[in-house]
Amino acid sequence: MTKNNTYKYLYKNWFLYLVLFFFFTFPSLLFAKNVYNKADSIILRVLENREFYGKYIEEYDATAYIKGNEYIKKKNVLYQYAPDFLYIDRKGKNAFVESMVNIHFKAPNYFTQQILAVNGSKISMNNISKRAMQFLNVNIYNPAIFNNQILIPGIKDIFKYYRFEYVSVIDTLNHQIHQIRVIPKIRSQQLISGFFYVVDSLWTIYQLNIEGKLEFYKFRVETEFGLPEKDFLLPVKTEITFQLNLLGNEVTNHYYSSFQYEDVKKQDMSMREKVINYDLSDYFNVSVDSIPIISDEKFWEENRRVPLTSYEESLIKTGQNREKQQTSDTSNLLKNSWNFFSSGVFFSKRFKYNDSQMSYSGLFNPFKLAYSKLDGIVYWQEFRYKKINAAGREFYVNPSIGFLFQRKQVYFRVPVQWSFQPMKMGEIRLTIQNRNQSYNSTFIDMIEKETPDSIHFEDFNLEYYHHYTSGLEVQYEITNGLLLRGGINYNWYVPVKYKNTKEADWRNDDIDITKDVTDLMTDQYRIFLPTIGLTWTPRQFYRIIGKRKEYVGSNFPTLSSECSWGMRGILGSNSNYTQLEADIQQKIPIGLINTFQYYFSAGAFLKTRSLYFADFNLFQKRHFPESWDEPIGGVFQLLPGEWYNASRSYIQAHLIYEFHFMLSRLFGRKATETLLSERIYVSQLYTSILPCYTEVGYGIGNFIGDAGIFASLVKGKFESVGVKLTFGL
């Protein structure tokens, strides 16, 4: 090759050489050892000692003094309609509260808190117990702090989410303290910014000043940890500030807490690992059932760790005078009643009286709206009533009703539950509801010979049967994680008369299927259906609340199965068959914040000795935004309701991968701050008449709601696309 030809060859193939250069050099750059600055090195020291210090404290008892005030900077007419989850006083008055709290801690994250005394102008106790307390219970050496709200990952992942800058060194209590600035690489509600103060040589965190965002609020937390032997590693004092700026309303809540410790026990590192405790009753538990209101100034002078400011004293006096005025002012009573009613019209409302609790979704609550391609706009209402007696036995009613605008159909459900042995999860449930409109097995036999491409349900112009069902079920725990259940269902199928006389064009051989099916839709059917089933979750974690046991999750899958028998001749029942269903589901953490979920189920009708309706319990159309594990997963979003009853057997699978800060980065930093999660959905269905139906989707979600876009395929060929929107507040 001549010199000129060589230059021409190199010139023409410059792109190939560029690709080869990056192919050989990029891996070395990608896997090169990180070069850490001084701040990174200090943070690495802290993380290397995290496991040791995280187990250093075995158990302690503490008394905390907490005071807080609410300052209304700006408000408008929307303020009085604020929903309960905002934790604000709708009267719009500045308020102050102080309390004494007894705290018992047991490693790793078991906090039991009993509120001992309360004083001041009223601030909602939910504000303290459900929001402020989670920032007071801090084990800074956990990878997720503040009741798993905020992410502080370990060595492997910390530099994916944060970068650190060294600020200065200061001397405190004869120790050198390094000030490190914490900067999130991504704007997210699970990441914080601020400062860590690290003790030299010990490599413990002496103080943290951090800020972030939680739902509608911006928060700031300043916590100081102990250095002396008595309170080493334990929070000594904490200041918390919440700022709400929403729809022209600005509210600031500020809390101060001080701790005194008793009976601090250190863990014996020489002992073997303890047996896993599946009882999570005291895992971030706050008890506020009976709150003694103490106004005695002498009591508070003896227990206050810090004196009140003149502003706080004025708030106490103002609150006391306000309450005296309200007890004698009838106009105020009527005004407060109206505010209470009006807030319950537009948003969900909770009521509590003695041992009874009630909640109502709100008549014109915009968060009770949803949308899907098949059903159009869906609006539903629900009411809950719960009463628990001294023995822990619970009576629970949760009626709901919804309207599908596109289908012009009403669906209702009325479950009534009585817990007769709460510590063994012994329950009796009565449920009355209507379900998806159905058709019987005679029609299934007619269409089973056809291919999916030739079946068009709309051609029949039939509304089939209205399906009403009632069920009485008893559940009892055999051992932890193993539940036995049995009961009786009674199904009633009422035909909707065929009104359109126009004949469809679709025919099977020489049979007019439209006419034949129409003739079949004239008789009512009743089915008496005894059922027995088992549900098993190995190594099930649980919580004892009062005298009741509740399951809260497991690291193993949940398996369940049930068998039902249609029995002819009982209460007018005219069907005789056997029905089997089973499922398995699990949620698997991947890393610190990603999860993978799967759900498989199958069912079949066996020994069908008479006409029957292919209505499965685990495979059915769901019209309201409820489903397996999370709002818009675990179900088919684009499968028309007619297909759920078109086969005598099915197998379905649903896979969900939940991740954070990936595709949302394409929409800018603001999107990652607003979104809490992204999800990829894959669902697969097999039935004899629809042998390969697939749905794939992508969704986003946060504390307000979820949205997703889905596409369906039949035998690998594109079928349709649609969106789903739900609210979660």
For each residue, the residues with C-beta under 8 A, 3 or more apart:
1: 5 6 9
2: 5 6
3: 6 7
4: 7 8
5: 1 2 8 9
6: 1 2 3 9 10
7: 3 4 10 11
8: 4 5 11 12
9: 1 5 6 12 13
10: 6 7 13 14 17
11: 7 8 14
12: 8 9
13: 9 10 16 17
14: 10 11 17 18
15: 18 19
16: 13 19 20
17: 10 13 14 20 21
18: 14 15 21 22
19: 15 16 22 23
20: 16 17 23 24
21: 17 18 24 25
22: 18 19 25 26
23: 19 20 26
24: 20 21 27 28
25: 21 22 28 29
26: 22 23 29 30
27: 24 30 31
28: 24 25 31 32
29: 25 26 32
30: 26 27
31: 27 28
32: 28 29
33:
34: 40 159
35:
36: 40 41 44
37: 40 41 164 166
38: 41 42 166
39: 42 43 164 165 166 180 181
40: 34 36 37 43 44 159 164
41: 36 37 38 44 45
42: 38 39 45 46 164 166 178 180 198 203
43: 39 40 46 47 158 164 180 196 198
44: 36 40 41 47 48 155
45: 41 42 48 49 198 203
46: 42 43 49 50 196 198 203 204 205
47: 43 44 50 154 155 158
48: 44 45 155 203
49: 45 46 52 53 203 204
50: 46 47 53 54 141 154
51: 54 55 141
52: 49 55 56
53: 49 50 56 141 204 233
54: 50 51 108 139 141 142
55: 51 52 107 108 267 269
56: 52 53 232 233 266 267
57: 60 105 107 233 234 264 265 266 267
58: 106 107 265 266 267 268
59: 104 105 106 107 263 264 265
60: 57 104 105 234 261 262 263 264 265
61: 102 103 104 105 261 262 263
62: 102 103 104 105 234 259 260 261 262
63: 100 101 102 103 259 260 262
64: 100 101 102 103 136 257 258 259 260
65: 98 99 100 101 257 258 303 304 305 306
66: 98 99 100 101 128 132 136 255 256 257
67: 96 97 98 99 120 255 256 257 304 306 308 312
68: 96 97 98 123 127 128 132 253 254 255 256
69: 94 95 96 97 123 253 254 311 312 315
70: 88 89 94 95 96 123 251 252 253
71: 94 251 252 253 254
72: 75 92 93 94 250 251
73: 250 251 252
74: 248 249 250
75: 72 79 92 248 249 250 251
76: 79 247 248 249
77: 80
78: 81 82 247 248 249
79: 75 76 82 88 90 92 249
80: 77 90 91 92 339 342 343
81: 78 90 342 343 346 347
82: 78 79 86 88 90 249 343 347
83: 86 343 347 348 729
84: 87 126 347 348 349 350
85: 215 729
86: 82 83 216 244 246
87: 84 124 126 127 130 131 253
88: 70 79 82 124 244 251
89: 70 92 93 95 122 123 124
90: 79 80 81 82 339 343
91: 80 336 339
92: 72 75 79 80 89
93: 72 89 121 318 319 322
94: 69 70 71 72 315 318
95: 69 70 89 120 121 122 123 315 319
96: 67 68 69 70 120 121 123 312 315 316 319
97: 67 68 69 118 119 120 121 122 123 128
98: 65 66 67 68 118 119 120 300 304 308
99: 65 66 67 115 116 117 118 119 128
100: 63 64 65 66 115 116 117 303
101: 63 64 65 66 113 114 115 116
102: 61 62 63 64 113 114 116
103: 61 62 63 64 111 112 113 137 259
104: 59 60 61 62 111 112 113 282
105: 57 59 60 61 62 110 111 112 137
106: 58 59 110 282
107: 55 57 58 59 110 267
108: 54 55 139 142
109: 137 139 142 283 284
110: 105 106 107 280 282 283 285
111: 103 104 105 137 282 283 284 285
112: 103 104 105 282 285 287
113: 101 102 103 104 129 133 137 285 286 287
114: 101 102 287
115: 99 100 101 118 125 128 129 286 287 288 291
116: 99 100 101 102 292
117: 99 100 292 293 294 299 303
118: 97 98 99 115 125 291 292 293 294
119: 97 98 99 293 294 295 300 316
120: 67 95 96 97 98 123 315 316 319
121: 93 95 96 97 315 316 318 319 320 322 323
122: 89 95 97 319 323
123: 68 69 70 89 95 96 97 120 127 128 253
124: 87 88 89 127 128
125: 115 118 128 129 288 291
126: 84 87 129 130 131
127: 68 87 123 124 130 131 132 253
128: 66 68 97 99 115 123 124 125 131 132 133 255
129: 113 115 125 126 132 133 286 288
130: 87 126 127 133 134 286
131: 87 126 127 128 134 135 242
132: 66 68 127 128 129 135 136 240 253 255
133: 113 128 129 130 136 137 284 286
134: 130 131 137 146 147 149 284
135: 131 132 138 146 219 221 238 240
136: 64 66 132 133 235 238 240 257
137: 103 105 109 111 113 133 134 146 147 284
138: 135 145 146 223 235 238
139: 54 108 109 142 145
140: 145 152 205 208 223 225
141: 50 51 53 54
142: 54 108 109 139 145 152
143: 151 152 153 154 592
144: 148 149 150 151 152 592
145: 138 139 140 142 148 149 150 152
146: 134 135 137 138 149 150 221
147: 134 137 284
148: 144 145
149: 134 144 145 146 190 214
150: 144 145 146 190 191 192 210 212
151: 143 144 161 190 191 592 593
152: 140 142 143 144 145 158
153: 143 156 157 158 160 161 592
154: 47 50 143 157 158 592
155: 44 47 48 158
156: 153
157: 153 154 160 161 591 592
158: 43 47 152 153 154 155 161 162
159: 34 40 162 163
160: 153 157 185
161: 151 153 157 158 184 185 186 191
162: 158 159 182 183 184 185 191
163: 159 183 185
164: 37 39 40 42 43 180 181 182 183
165: 39 180 181 183
166: 37 38 39 42 178 179 180 181
167: 179 180 181 195
168: 178 179
169: 176 177 178 179 200
170: 176 177 179
171: 174 175 176 177
172: 175 177 206 227
173: 227 228
174: 171
175: 171 172 199 200 201 202 206 227
176: 169 170 171 199 200 201
177: 169 170 171 172 197 198 199 200 206 207
178: 42 166 168 169 197 198 200
179: 166 167 168 169 170 195 196 197
180: 39 42 43 164 165 166 167 195 196 197 198
181: 39 164 165 166 167 194 195
182: 162 164 192 193 194 195 196 210
183: 162 163 164 165 193
184: 161 162 187 188 191 192 193
185: 160 161 162 163
186: 161 191 661 665 669 672
187: 184 191 669 670 672 673
188: 184 191 660 661 672 673 676
189: 212 213 214 215 673 676 702
190: 149 150 151 593 660 676
191: 150 151 161 162 184 186 187 188 212
192: 150 182 184 210 211 212
193: 182 183 184 210 211 212
194: 181 182 208 209 210 211
195: 167 179 180 181 182 207 208 209 210
196: 43 46 179 180 182 205 207 208
197: 177 178 179 180 205 206 207 208 209
198: 42 43 45 46 177 178 180 203 204 205 206
199: 175 176 177 202 203 204 205 206 227
200: 169 175 176 177 178 203
201: 175 176
202: 175 199
203: 42 45 46 48 49 198 199 200
204: 46 49 53 198 199 225 233
205: 46 140 196 197 198 199 208 225
206: 172 175 177 197 198 199 224 225 227
207: 177 195 196 197 222 223 224 225
208: 140 194 195 196 197 205 221 222 223
209: 194 195 197 220 221 222
210: 150 182 192 193 194 195 220 221
211: 192 193 194 218 219 220 221
212: 150 189 191 192 193 218 219
213: 189 217 218 219 673
214: 149 189 217 218 219 242
215: 85 189 703
216: 86 244 246
217: 213 214 242 243 244
218: 211 212 213 214 242 243 245
219: 135 211 212 213 214 240 241 242 243
220: 209 210 211 239 240 241
221: 135 146 208 209 210 211 238 239 240
222: 207 208 209 238 239 240
223: 138 140 207 208 235 237 238 239
224: 206 207 235 236 237 238
225: 140 204 205 206 207 231 233 234 235 236
226: 230 231 232 233 234 235 236
227: 172 173 175 199 206 232
228: 173 231 232
229: 232
230: 226 261 264
231: 225 226 228 234 236 259 261 264
232: 56 226 227 228 229
233: 53 56 57 204 225 226
234: 57 60 62 225 226 231 259 261 264
235: 136 138 223 224 225 226 238 259
236: 224 225 226 231 258 259
237: 223 224 256 257 258 259
238: 135 136 138 221 222 223 224 235 255 256 257
239: 220 221 222 223 254 255 256 257
240: 132 135 136 219 220 221 222 253 254 255 257
241: 219 220 252 253 254 255
242: 131 214 217 218 219 252 253 254
243: 217 218 219 250 251 252 253
244: 86 88 216 217 249 250 251 252 253
245: 218 249 250
246: 86 216 249
247: 76 78
248: 74 75 76 78
249: 74 75 76 78 79 82 244 245 246
250: 72 73 74 75 243 244 245
251: 70 71 72 73 75 88 243 244
252: 70 71 73 241 242 243 244
253: 68 69 70 71 87 123 127 132 240 241 242 243 244
254: 68 69 71 239 240 241 242
255: 66 67 68 128 132 238 239 240 241
256: 66 67 68 237 238 239 306
257: 64 65 66 67 136 237 238 239 240
258: 64 65 236 237 305 306
259: 62 63 64 103 231 234 235 236 237
260: 62 63 64 305
261: 60 61 62 230 231 234 264
262: 60 61 62 63
263: 59 60 61
264: 57 59 60 230 231 234 261
265: 57 58 59 60
266: 56 57 58
267: 55 56 57 58 107 271
268: 58 271
269: 55
270:
271: 267 268 274
272:
273:
274: 271 277
275:
276: 539
277: 274 280
278: 480 539 540 541 542
279: 541 542 543 544
280: 110 277 283 541 542 543 552
281: 285 543 544 545
282: 104 106 110 111 112 285
283: 109 110 111 280 543
284: 109 111 133 134 137 147
285: 110 111 112 113 281 282 543
286: 113 115 129 130 133
287: 112 113 114 115
288: 115 125 129 291
289:
290:
291: 115 118 125 288
292: 116 117 118
293: 117 118 119
294: 117 118 119 299 300
295: 119 320
296: 299 300
297: 300 301
298: 301 302
299: 117 294 296 302 303
300: 98 119 294 296 297 303 304
301: 297 298 304
302: 298 299
303: 65 100 117 299 300
304: 65 67 98 300 301 307 308
305: 65 258 260
306: 65 67 256 258
307: 304
308: 67 98 304 312 313 316
309: 312 313
310: 313 314
311: 69 314 315
312: 67 69 96 308 309 315 316
313: 308 309 310 316 317
314: 310 311 317 318
315: 69 94 95 96 120 121 311 312 318 319
316: 96 119 120 121 308 312 313 319 320
317: 313 314 320 321
318: 93 94 121 314 315 321 322
319: 93 95 96 120 121 122 315 316 322 323
320: 121 295 316 317 323 324
321: 317 318 324 325
322: 93 121 318 319 325 326
323: 121 122 319 320 326 327
324: 320 321 327 328
325: 321 322 328 329 332
326: 322 323 329 332 333 336
327: 323 324
328: 324 325
329: 325 326 332 333
330: 333 334
331: 334 335
332: 325 326 329 335 336
333: 326 329 330 336 337
334: 330 331 337 338
335: 331 332 338 339
336: 91 326 332 333 339 340
337: 333 334 340 341
338: 334 335 341 342
339: 80 90 91 335 336 342 343
340: 336 337 343 344 349
341: 337 338 344 345
342: 80 81 338 339 345 346
343: 80 81 82 83 90 339 340 346 347 349
344: 340 341 347 348 349 360 362 363
345: 341 342 362 363 364
346: 81 342 343 362 363 364 365 366
347: 81 82 83 84 343 344 362 365 367
348: 83 84 344 359 360 361 362 365 367 729
349: 84 340 343 344 359 360 362
350: 84 357 358 359
351: 357 358 359 360
352: 356 357 358
353: 356
354:
355: 387 388 389 390
356: 352 353 385 386 387
357: 350 351 352 384 385 386 387
358: 350 351 352 383 384 385 386
359: 348 349 350 351 383 384
360: 344 348 349 351 382 383 384
361: 348 365 368 380 381 382 383
362: 344 345 346 347 348 349 365 368
363: 344 345 346 381
364: 345 346
365: 346 347 348 361 362 368
366: 346 369 727
367: 347 348 704 705 727 728 729
368: 361 362 365 379 380 381 727
369: 366 377 378 379 727
370: 377 378 379 380 624 625 724 725 726 727
371: 375 376 377 378 723 724 725
372: 375 376 378 637 722 723 724 725
373: 637 638 720 722 723 724
374: 406 637 638 640 641 722
375: 371 372 378 404 406 407 623
376: 371 372 404 405 406 407
377: 369 370 371 404 405 406
378: 369 370 371 372 375 402 403 404 405 623 624 625
379: 368 369 370 402 403 405
380: 361 368 370 400 401 402 403 624
381: 361 363 368 400 401 402
382: 360 361 398 399 400 401
383: 358 359 360 361 397 398 399 400
384: 357 358 359 360 396 397 398
385: 356 357 358 395 396 397 398
386: 356 357 358 394 395 396 397
387: 355 356 357 394 395 396
388: 355 392 393 394 395 546 548
389: 355 392 393 394
390: 355
391: 422 547
392: 388 389 419 422 423 546 547 548
393: 388 389 418 419 420 422
394: 386 387 388 389 417 418 419 422 548
395: 385 386 387 388 417 418 419
396: 384 385 386 387 415 416 417 418 419
397: 383 384 385 386 414 415 416 417
398: 382 383 384 385 415
399: 382 383 412 413 414 415
400: 380 381 382 383 412 413 414 624
401: 380 381 382 410 411 412 413
402: 378 379 380 381 410 411 412 623 624
403: 378 379 380 409 410 411
404: 375 376 377 378 407 408 409 410 411 623
405: 376 377 378 379 408
406: 374 375 376 377
407: 375 376 404
408: 404 405
409: 403 404 437
410: 401 402 403 404
411: 401 402 403 404 433 434 435 623 624
412: 399 400 401 402 433 434
413: 399 400 401 431 432 433
414: 397 399 400 431 432 433
415: 396 397 398 399 429 430 431
416: 396 397 429 430 431
417: 394 395 396 397 427 428 429 430
418: 393 394 395 396 427 428 429
419: 392 393 394 395 396 422 425 426 427 548
420: 393 426 427 428
421: 424 425 426 476
422: 391 392 393 394 419 425 426 547 548 549
423: 392 544 547 548 549
424: 421 476 477 549
425: 419 421 422 475 476 477 483 549 551
426: 419 420 421 422 474 475 476 477
427: 417 418 419 420 474 475
428: 417 418 420 472 473 474
429: 415 416 417 418 471 472 473 474 475 487
430: 415 416 417 470 471 472
431: 413 414 415 416 469 470 471 473
432: 413 414 468 469 470
433: 411 412 413 414 468 469 470
434: 411 412 466 467 468 469
435: 411 438 467 468 469 615 620 621
436: 467 615 620 621 623 641 644 645
437: 409 463 464 465 466 467 496 641
438: 435 464 465 467 493 613 614 615 645
439: 443 444 462 464 465 517 521 613 642 645
440: 443 444 465 493 520 525 611 612 613
441: 444 445 608 611 612 613 614 648
442: 445 446 517 520 611
443: 439 440 446 447 517 520
444: 439 440 441 447 448 614 645 646 647 648 689
445: 441 442 448
446: 442 443 449 508 511 513 516 517
447: 443 444 450 455 513 646 689
448: 444 445 647 688 689
449: 446 508
450: 447 454 455 508 689
451: 454 455
452: 455 689 690 691 714 715
453: 714
454: 450 451 506
455: 447 450 451 452 646 689
456: 459 506
457: 460 462 640 642
458: 461
459: 456 504 505 506 514
460: 457 504 506 513 514 517
461: 458 498 500 502 504 514
462: 439 457 496 498 514 517 518 521
463: 437 496 498
464: 437 438 439 495 496 521
465: 437 438 439 440 493 494 495 496 521 525 613
466: 434 437 493 494 495 496
467: 434 435 436 437 438 491 492 493 613 615
468: 432 433 434 435 491 492 493 494
469: 431 432 433 434 435 489 490 491 492
470: 430 431 432 433 489 490
471: 429 430 431 487 488 489 490
472: 428 429 430 487 488
473: 428 429 431 485 486 487 531
474: 426 427 428 429 485 486 487
475: 425 426 427 429 483 484 485
476: 421 424 425 426 483 484 485
477: 424 425 426 480 482 483 484 549
478: 482 483 484
479: 482
480: 278 477 540 542
481: 536 537 538 539 540 551 554
482: 477 478 479 534 535 536 537
483: 425 475 476 477 478 534 535 536
484: 475 476 477 478 533 534
485: 473 474 475 476 531 532 533 534 535 562
486: 473 474 530 531 532 533
487: 429 471 472 473 474 530 531
488: 471 472 528 529 530 531
489: 469 470 471 527 529 530 531 564
490: 469 470 471 526 527 528 529 571
491: 467 468 469 525 526 527 529 613 615
492: 467 468 469 524 525 526
493: 438 440 465 466 467 468 524 525 526 527 613
494: 465 466 468 524
495: 464 465 466 521 522 523 524
496: 437 462 463 464 465 466 521
497: 521 522
498: 461 462 463 518 521
499:
500: 461
501:
502: 461
503: 512 514 515
504: 459 460 461 513 514
505: 459
506: 454 456 459 460 513 514
507: 510 511 512 513
508: 446 449 450 511 513
509:
510: 507
511: 446 507 508 516
512: 503 507 515 516
513: 446 447 460 504 506 507 508 516 517
514: 459 460 461 462 503 504 506 517 518
515: 503 512 518 519
516: 446 511 512 513 519 520
517: 439 442 443 446 460 462 513 514 520 521
518: 462 498 514 515 521
519: 515 516 522
520: 440 442 443 516 517 523
521: 439 462 464 465 495 496 497 498 517 518
522: 495 497 519
523: 495 520
524: 492 493 494 495
525: 440 465 491 492 493 574 575 611 613
526: 490 491 492 493 571 572 573 574
527: 489 490 491 493 566 573 574 575 612 613
528: 488 490 566 567 570 571 573
529: 488 489 490 491 564 565 566 567 579
530: 486 487 488 489 564 565 567
531: 473 485 486 487 488 489 562 563 564
532: 485 486 562 563
533: 484 485 486 560 561 562 563
534: 482 483 484 485 560 561 562
535: 482 483 485 558 559 560
536: 481 482 483 558 559 560
537: 481 482 540 551 554 556 557 558 559
538: 481 554 556 557
539: 276 278 481 554 555 556
540: 278 480 481 537 551 553 554
541: 278 279 280 551 552 553 554
542: 278 279 280 480 549 550 551 552
543: 279 280 281 283 285 549 550 552
544: 279 281 423 547 548 549 550
545: 281 548 550
546: 388 392
547: 391 392 422 423 544
548: 388 392 394 419 422 423 544 545
549: 422 423 424 425 477 542 543 544
550: 542 543 544 545
551: 425 481 537 540 541 542 554
552: 280 541 542 543
553: 540 541 587
554: 481 537 538 539 540 541 551 558
555: 539
556: 537 538 539 586
557: 537 538 584 585 586
558: 535 536 537 554 584 585 586
559: 535 536 537 582 583 584
560: 533 534 535 536 582 583 584
561: 533 534 580 581 582 583
562: 485 531 532 533 534 580 581 582 617
563: 531 532 533 578 579 580
564: 489 529 530 531 578 579 580
565: 529 530 577 578 579
566: 527 528 529 573 575 576 577 578 579 610 612
567: 528 529 530 570 573 576
568: 573 574 575 576 610
569: 573
570: 528 567 573
571: 490 526 528
572: 526
573: 526 527 528 566 567 568 569 570
574: 525 526 527 568 610 611
575: 525 527 566 568 610 611 612 613
576: 566 567 568 608 609 610
577: 565 566 605 606 607 608 609 610 612
578: 563 564 565 566 605 606 607
579: 529 563 564 565 566 603 604 605 606 616
580: 561 562 563 564 603 604 606
581: 561 562 601 602 603 616 617 618 619
582: 559 560 561 562 601 602 603
583: 559 560 561 599 600 601 602 618
584: 557 558 559 560 598 599 600 601
585: 557 558 597 598 599 600 628 629 634
586: 556 557 558 597 598
587: 553 595 596 597 629
588: 595 596 597 598
589: 592 594 595
590: 594 595 596
591: 157 594
592: 143 144 151 153 154 157 589
593: 151 190 659 660
594: 589 590 591 657 658 659 660
595: 587 588 589 590 656 657 658
596: 587 588 590 655 656 657 658
597: 585 586 587 588 629 633 634 654 655 656 657 658
598: 584 585 586 588 653 654 655 656
599: 583 584 585 628 629 634 653 654
600: 583 584 585 651 652 653 654
601: 581 582 583 584 618 619 651 652
602: 581 582 583 649 650 651 652
603: 579 580 581 582 616 617 618 619 649 650
604: 579 580 648 649 650
605: 577 578 579 608 612 614 648 649
606: 577 578 579 580
607: 577 578
608: 441 576 577 605 612 648
609: 576 577
610: 566 568 574 575 576 577
611: 440 441 442 525 574 575
612: 440 441 527 566 575 577 605 608
613: 438 439 440 441 465 467 491 493 525 527 575 645
614: 438 441 444 605 645 646 647 648
615: 435 436 438 467 491 620 645
616: 579 581 603 619 620 644 650
617: 562 581 603 620
618: 581 583 601 603
619: 581 601 603 616 644 650 652
620: 435 436 615 616 617 644
621: 435 436 639 641 644
622: 626 627 635
623: 375 378 402 404 411 436
624: 370 378 380 400 402 411
625: 370 378 631 632 726 727
626: 622 631
627: 622 630 631 632 633 634 635
628: 585 599 633 634 635 654
629: 585 587 597 599 633 634 656
630: 627 633 634 656 701 706
631: 625 626 627 701 705 706 726 728
632: 625 627 635 637 699 706 707 708 724 726
633: 597 627 628 629 630 654 656 679 681 699
634: 585 597 599 627 628 629 630 654 656
635: 622 627 628 632 654 683
636: 639 652 683 685 693 695
637: 372 373 374 632 695 697 708 710 722 724
638: 373 374 695 710 711 712 719 720 721 722
639: 621 636 643 644 685 693 695 712
640: 374 457 643
641: 374 436 437 621 644 645
642: 439 457 645 646
643: 639 640 646 687 689 690 693
644: 436 616 619 620 621 639 641
645: 436 438 439 444 613 614 615 641 642
646: 444 447 455 614 642 643 687 689 690
647: 444 448 614 650 687 688 689 690
648: 441 444 604 605 608 614 688
649: 602 603 604 605 687 688
650: 602 603 604 616 619 647 685 686 687
651: 600 601 602 685 686 687
652: 600 601 602 619 636 683 684 685 686
653: 598 599 600 683 684
654: 597 598 599 600 628 633 634 635 681 682 683
655: 596 597 598 681 682 683
656: 595 596 597 598 629 630 633 634 679 680 681
657: 594 595 596 597 679 680
658: 594 595 596 597 677 678 679
659: 593 594 662 677 678 679 680
660: 188 190 593 594 676 677 678
661: 186 188 664 665 672
662: 659 665 678
663: 666 678 698
664: 661 667 671 672 675 678 700
665: 186 661 662 668 671 672
666: 663
667: 664 670 671
668: 665 671 672
669: 186 187 672 673
670: 187 667 673 674
671: 664 665 667 668 674 675
672: 186 187 188 661 664 665 668 669 675
673: 187 188 189 213 669 670
674: 670 671 702
675: 664 671 672 678 700 701 702
676: 188 189 190 660 701 702 703
677: 658 659 660 700 701 702
678: 658 659 660 662 663 664 675 698 699 700 701
679: 633 656 657 658 659 697 698 699 700 701 708
680: 656 657 659 696 697 698
681: 633 654 655 656 695 696 697 698 699 708 710
682: 654 655 694 695 696
683: 635 636 652 653 654 655 694 695 696
684: 652 653 692 693 694 695
685: 636 639 650 651 652 690 693 694
686: 650 651 652 690 691 692 693
687: 643 646 647 649 650 651 690 691 693
688: 448 647 648 649 691
689: 444 447 448 450 452 455 643 646 647
690: 452 643 646 647 685 686 687 693 714
691: 452 686 687 688 715
692: 684 686 714 715 716
693: 636 639 643 684 685 686 687 690 712 713 714
694: 682 683 684 685 712 713 714 716
695: 636 637 638 639 681 682 683 684 710 711 712 713
696: 680 681 682 683 710 711 713
697: 637 679 680 681 708 709 710 711
698: 663 678 679 680 681 708 709
699: 632 633 678 679 681 706 707 708 709 724
700: 664 675 677 678 679 706 707 708
701: 630 631 675 676 677 678 679 705 706 707 728
702: 189 674 675 676 677 705
703: 215 676 728 729
704: 367 727 728 729
705: 367 631 701 702 725 726 727 728 729
706: 630 631 632 699 700 701 724 725 726 728
707: 632 699 700 701 723 724 725 726
708: 632 637 679 681 697 698 699 700 723 724
709: 697 698 699 721 722 723
710: 637 638 681 695 696 697 721 722 723 724
711: 638 695 696 697 718 719 720 721
712: 638 639 693 694 695 718 719 720 721
713: 693 694 695 696 716 717 718 719
714: 452 453 690 692 693 694 717 719
715: 452 691 692
716: 692 694 713
717: 713 714
718: 711 712 713
719: 638 711 712 713 714
720: 373 638 711 712
721: 638 709 710 711 712
722: 372 373 374 637 638 709 710
723: 371 372 373 707 708 709 710
724: 370 371 372 373 632 637 699 706 707 708 710
725: 370 371 372 705 706 707
726: 370 625 631 632 705 706 707
727: 366 367 368 369 370 625 704 705
728: 367 631 701 703 704 705 706
729: 83 85 348 367 703 704 705
